[in-house]
């Protein structure tokens, strides 16, 4: 059983980490940074929450 939510994030939410500040302390896990900019979506390896970059969001890339 999974409580896999999908959360839309925008460029201002980057760098993205899970759990987000909205997660209740009792249900949190170690903070892990997730690279949603690479593919536009990513899932947390701890809790399975899925994050999706909002359509049209531009993420600055450093070259």
C-alpha positions in Angstrom: 0.0 0.0 0.0 1.4 3.4 -0.9 0.2 6.9 -0.2 2.0 8.1 -3.2 0.9 11.7 -3.7 1.9 13.7 -6.7 2.9 17.3 -5.9 3.4 19.9 -8.5 6.5 22.1 -7.9 7.7 25.3 -9.5 11.2 26.6 -10.1 10.9 28.7 -6.9 10.7 25.5 -4.9 14.1 24.3 -6.1 16.3 22.9 -4.8 13.6 20.3 -4.1 13.9 18.2 -1.0 11.6 15.6 0.6 10.0 15.8 3.1 8.8 19.3 2.3 8.3 21.8 5.2 4.5 21.0 5.0 5.0 17.4 6.1 4.1 16.6 9.7 7.2 15.9 11.9 5.9 12.5 13.0 5.6 11.3 9.4 8.9 12.6 8.1 12.1 10.8 7.1 15.7 11.9 6.5 15.8 14.8 4.1 16.9 13.9 0.6 17.4 16.3 -2.3 15.7 15.4 -5.5 16.6 16.4 -9.1 13.3 17.2 -10.6 14.8 19.6 -13.2 16.5 16.8 -15.1 13.4 14.9 -16.3 10.5 17.0 -15.0 9.5 14.4 -12.5 11.0 12.5 -9.7 9.9 10.1 -6.8 11.2 10.1 -3.3 13.1 6.9 -2.6 12.0 7.0 1.1 8.2 7.6 0.9 7.3 7.3 -2.8 5.9 10.8 -3.0 6.0 11.9 -6.7 7.0 15.4 -7.6 6.3 17.0 -11.0 7.6 20.2 -12.4 4.7 22.5 -13.4 4.2 22.8 -17.2 6.0 25.9 -18.5 8.4 26.2 -15.6 11.9 27.3 -16.7 14.7 26.0 -14.6 18.1 27.7 -15.0 20.9 25.4 -16.0 24.5 26.3 -15.1 27.0 25.4 -17.8 
